[in-house]
Amino acid sequence: MAALAHTVRLDSVSADDFDTVFYPGGHGPLWDLAEDPDSVRLIETVVRAGKPLALVCHAPGVLRHVTASDGTPLVRGRKVTGFTNGEEAAVGLTDIVPFLVEDELEQLGADYSKAGDWEPYTITDGLLVTGVGGSRA
């Protein structure tokens, strides 16, 4: 509980206060952070400031509404990875989650790649780092 005492609202977070931003995984980001305008703003500000951005597991899905400075999807043409369709099927949540990370990134024009299901995999494209942890959920 002590750690929770130091949490802040996302709308009060300033990219100026951080050298990098890291989004952890889990299914939660697909429902909240992927649709949160404050999350989108934070990521866009971090990227435009030339700071590293890292997202793992399901978290690359939060990039679905993030745009580059020219208005195109941030991930278009960029190398990324994230939780795979096969992994989502293996945990039985394909029809539960609001969208599949792999499909969403590919539909946005990302250069999505992956290792085998449940294998650790990280890919870096400039200051954008995406990965999966490799443990079965």
Residue pairs with C-beta under 8 A, 6 or more apart in sequence:
10 36
10 38
10 39
10 42
11 38
13 38
13 42
15 21
15 42
15 45
15 46
15 49
15 51
16 49
18 46
18 51
19 51
19 52
20 46
20 51
20 52
20 53
20 54
21 42
21 43
21 46
21 51
21 52
21 53
21 54
22 53
22 54
22 55
23 29
23 33
23 54
23 55
23 56
23 59
23 62
24 56
24 57
24 59
25 55
25 56
25 57
25 58
25 59
25 83
25 132
25 133
26 57
26 58
26 59
27 58
27 93
27 97
28 58
29 58
29 59
29 61
29 62
30 58
30 61
30 97
30 98
30 99
30 101
31 98
33 39
33 59
33 62
34 61
34 62
34 64
34 65
34 98
34 99
35 65
39 62
40 65
40 66
43 53
43 62
43 63
43 66
43 74
44 66
44 67
44 74
46 52
46 53
47 53
47 66
47 68
47 74
47 127
47 128
48 69
50 127
51 127
52 127
52 128
52 129
53 127
53 128
53 129
54 128
54 129
54 130
54 131
55 62
55 63
55 82
55 129
55 130
55 131
56 82
56 130
56 131
56 132
56 133
57 82
57 83
57 131
57 132
57 133
58 82
58 83
58 101
59 82
60 75
60 80
60 81
60 82
60 83
60 101
60 105
60 130
61 82
61 83
61 99
61 101
61 104
61 105
63 73
63 74
63 75
63 80
63 105
63 108
64 73
64 99
64 104
64 108
66 73
66 74
66 75
67 73
67 74
68 74
68 76
72 109
73 108
73 109
73 110
74 128
75 105
75 108
75 109
75 110
76 108
76 109
76 110
77 109
77 110
77 111
78 110
78 111
78 125
78 126
78 128
79 110
79 111
79 113
79 123
79 124
79 125
80 105
80 110
80 111
80 112
80 113
80 123
80 125
80 128
80 130
81 112
81 113
81 114
81 121
81 122
81 123
81 130
81 131
81 132
82 101
82 102
82 105
82 112
82 130
82 132
83 101
83 102
83 132
84 101
84 102
84 114
84 117
84 132
85 94
85 100
85 102
85 103
86 117
87 117
87 118
87 132
87 137
88 94
88 97
88 100
88 101
88 102
90 117
90 118
90 136
91 137
94 100
102 112
102 114
105 112
106 112
111 125
113 121
113 123
114 121
114 132
115 121
115 132
118 134
118 135
118 136
119 132
119 134
120 131
120 132
120 133
120 134
121 131
121 132
121 134
122 129
122 130
122 131
122 132
123 129
123 130
123 131
